[in-house]
Amino acid sequence: MSQEIILYDLPSQAPCRSWSGNVWKTRLALNFKGVPYKTEWIPYIRLQETIKSFGVEPHPPGSWSEFSVPTVRFPDGTYVMDSAAIAKELEYRYPSPSFRLNPKLEEEAHGAMGKVFMALAVPLMPYATEVVSLEDLEWFKTDRARRFGMTVEVAFDKSKDPVPHFVAAKPAFEECSRVLKAHKVDEGPFLLGSQPCYADFYFMTTLQMFHQSSKEGFALIMEYVPSELKNLFEACQKWTIKQD
Ligand SMILES: N[C@@H](CCC(=O)N[C@@H](CS)C(=O)NCC(=O)O)C(=O)O
């Protein structure tokens, strides 16, 4: 049995890089705590059967999928699926340094950043073709177009103008700014000020997903991202160095 944690993640096109926002929550958490781990890459087309074979409980009915990444295998052979459940387990097993779990803050961060994601998911969908691994690409296009009720041609039409969607996303970005200003106890780029906490990772990782996916798509977003969010994103960069 491996003495290291194994983090299951989605591969990308070459050079292989981590890009899923949900997996980044766990990757940042591991890097933040300095816990040794290695990544195993599972493509979408084998994800359900592979994670199921670990014996974890599926997500409840109505979830995005039954099985998902991030999933982690701890050195004692325990598997945990779902970024929030993994965060709790990491905080329990490796309490120092603490990322100060706070369900109320995490819910607020998730709510605000979730609105940004929903506003930008459709206009930025064509950029996903720059990152999704080639073996997954056809599956991904068909799956996402179906989920968003569109044809593949419309969902992945690169000539669509994304700017009106960014303008429509402004209230969601403003909500992020409000949340990021509301809880500071001192000066600093994080939600609480100078001290990072796990709720910060909800804000950071959606941007990180776009950052990892497409230079052009990311540059577009950054034109609309408020300074509070930009500062937080930059302050978290030190936990993005290990990606494998
Ligand atoms: N609530 C889960 C959501 C994880 C999730 O949806 N992961 C996506 C990748 S970003 C996934 O595994 N999707 C599998 C699929 O679409 O079949 C978490 O926070 O870990």
The ligand as an SDF file (V2000), in Angstrom:
LIG
                    3D

 20 19  0  0  0  0  0  0  0  0999 V2000
  -19.2810   17.8730   -5.0550 N   0  0  0  0  0  0  0  0  0  0  0  0
  -18.1610   17.3020   -5.7520 C   0  0  0  0  0  0  0  0  0  0  0  0
  -18.2500   17.6110   -7.2120 C   0  0  0  0  0  0  0  0  0  0  0  0
  -17.0740   17.0210   -7.9860 C   0  0  0  0  0  0  0  0  0  0  0  0
  -17.2990   17.0150   -9.4950 C   0  0  0  0  0  0  0  0  0  0  0  0
  -18.3970   17.2800   -9.9880 O   0  0  0  0  0  0  0  0  0  0  0  0
  -16.2460   16.6360  -10.2250 N   0  0  0  0  0  0  0  0  0  0  0  0
  -16.3190   16.5280  -11.6600 C   0  0  0  0  0  0  0  0  0  0  0  0
  -15.0290   17.0160  -12.2840 C   0  0  0  0  0  0  0  0  0  0  0  0
  -14.8540   18.7390  -12.0020 S   0  0  0  0  0  0  0  0  0  0  0  0
  -16.4830   15.0740  -12.0500 C   0  0  0  0  0  0  0  0  0  0  0  0
  -15.8330   14.2100  -11.4770 O   0  0  0  0  0  0  0  0  0  0  0  0
  -17.3520   14.8060  -13.0220 N   0  0  0  0  0  0  0  0  0  0  0  0
  -17.5810   13.4910  -13.4820 C   0  0  0  0  0  0  0  0  0  0  0  0
  -18.4560   13.4590  -14.7050 C   0  0  0  0  0  0  0  0  0  0  0  0
  -18.8220   14.5420  -15.2190 O   0  0  0  0  0  0  0  0  0  0  0  0
  -18.7330   12.3400  -15.1300 O   0  0  0  0  0  0  0  0  0  0  0  0
  -16.8410   17.8370   -5.1260 C   0  0  0  0  0  0  0  0  0  0  0  0
  -16.8390   18.9770   -4.6040 O   0  0  0  0  0  0  0  0  0  0  0  0
  -15.8630   17.1040   -5.1200 O   0  0  0  0  0  0  0  0  0  0  0  0
  1  2  1  0
  2  3  1  0
  2 18  1  0
  3  4  1  0
  4  5  1  0
  5  6  2  0
  5  7  1  0
  7  8  1  0
  8  9  1  0
  8 11  1  0
  9 10  1  0
 11 12  2  0
 11 13  1  0
 13 14  1  0
 14 15  1  0
 15 16  2  0
 15 17  1  0
 18 19  2  0
 18 20  1  0
M  END
$$$$
